[in-house]
Every structure is written in structure tokens, then in C-alpha cells.
Amino acid sequence: MPALRPAIFLDRDGTLNVQVVREGKPYPPATLAEFALFPGVPAACAQLAAAGFVLVVATNQPDVGRGDQAQAVVESMHTRLRELVPAITHIEVCYAPGQGRPHPEDYRRKPDPGMLTDAAKNLGLDLSRSWMVGDRWRDIDCGQRAGVRTVFIDFGYAEELRAAPDFTVKNFNEAAAVILNATQSH
């Protein structure tokens, strides 16, 4: 049986690609034309992959579940993301709408850890050596519930963290540097 591999779980909007901020709250891009990566994301992802991490995007896309966005648009963004960042191994998506309406995918919706635990089981990942990087409280809570270390990208949104992250940074490039430094020192 092959050894379990460490992973970096990556939120999508506000972590890898530029989010739309309205009234202090972040939203995903509405169209493929609005989908743009932050500077340095492909190179930082390549460095993490070269260091032995499996890169897995874990993204809530509740607008699809609510009927506010077409699933085909989200999938086109993921196709573009894979083209721009070939180091990404896998993309986990939760379309559950949230807002109290029961849905079979609710266990996968961040802050619940289902996307991370599903990916760990399906891809042979070692959660004890893995990380979650994101820009929302849901990402940090999800990572902690899955037993991974967390890096919070702080954009100063009008929302509070519910749990303390292991590290706080200002952008994805800083997050990658923190992870690489922390794993090289062990």
C-alpha cells in the first residue's frame, strides 16, 4: 500500500482567484470573463507541488444550488483554473445551497470537513500532514475539523473568524511561503 501523501486544500474565491467584494463581503465571480487569478498563484502552486504536496481545491459554490448561477459557468472556471495552474491535482466542489435547507451534500459544505475527508479517502492523503488555505471563517473551521493546519488570508472582510488559524497572511504567495517554511523546518 503506498504511503499517504500530504495535501494543501485550497479555497478558490479570494484564495486563488480574485473575489468580488460588495459591502465588505466577498462573492465569487459571476462569469468566466470575471475569473482572474491573483498574481503569482501558478508559481506558488508549482512550488508547493514540487515540495511534495497534493493540491486540492475545496470550494463551496452555493449559488448553483440556489439557482443563481449555472453549474456550467462554475465548471468553465474550473477548466480555466486547471489550465492556468496545472499543479492542481483535484477540485472538490459543494453545490449545497446552505441557508438551512437540507441537502444531501451538507456534510461537504464548509465549515463541515466533508470535501477534505472525501478527498483524503479518494486520493490517499494524510490529513495530519496537510493544510487548508482560505479567506473565510468557514475555511479555517473546515480545516480544523478535518485535523489539518490552517492559513488564513486576511482581506479585512466584515465578518469575524470563529476559530483562530495557525497562521494569518495577506495573500496566497505569503501562505505558500509559510507552508514551505514550516514543513522545511520539521
C-alpha positions, 0 to 999 in steps of 0.5 A: 500500500503506498504511503499517504501523501500530504495535501494543501486544500485550497479555497478558490474565491479570494484564495486563488482567484480574485473575489468580488467584494460588495459591502465588505463581503466577498462573492465569487465571480459571476462569469468566466470573463470575471475569473482572474487569478491573483498574481503569482498563484501558478508559481506558488502552486508549482512550488508547493507541488514540487515540495511534495504536496497534493493540491486540492481545491475545496470550494463551496459554490452555493449559488448553483444550488440556489439557482443563481448561477449555472453549474456550467459557468462554475465548471468553465472556471474550473477548466480555466483554473486547471489550465492556468495552474496545472499543479492542481491535482483535484477540485472538490466542489459543494453545490449545497445551497446552505441557508438551512435547507437540507441537502444531501451534500451538507456534510461537504459544505464548509465549515463541515470537513466533508470535501477534505475527508472525501478527498483524503479517502479518494486520493490517499492523503494524510490529513495530519500532514496537510493544510487548508488555505482560505479567506473565510471563517468557514475555511479555517473551521473546515480545516480544523475539523478535518485535523489539518493546519490552517492559513488564513488570508486576511482581506479585512472582510466584515465578518469575524473568524470563529476559530483562530488559524495557525497562521494569518497572511495577506495573500496566497504567495505569503501562505505558500511561503509559510507552508514551505517554511514550516514543513522545511523546518520539521 
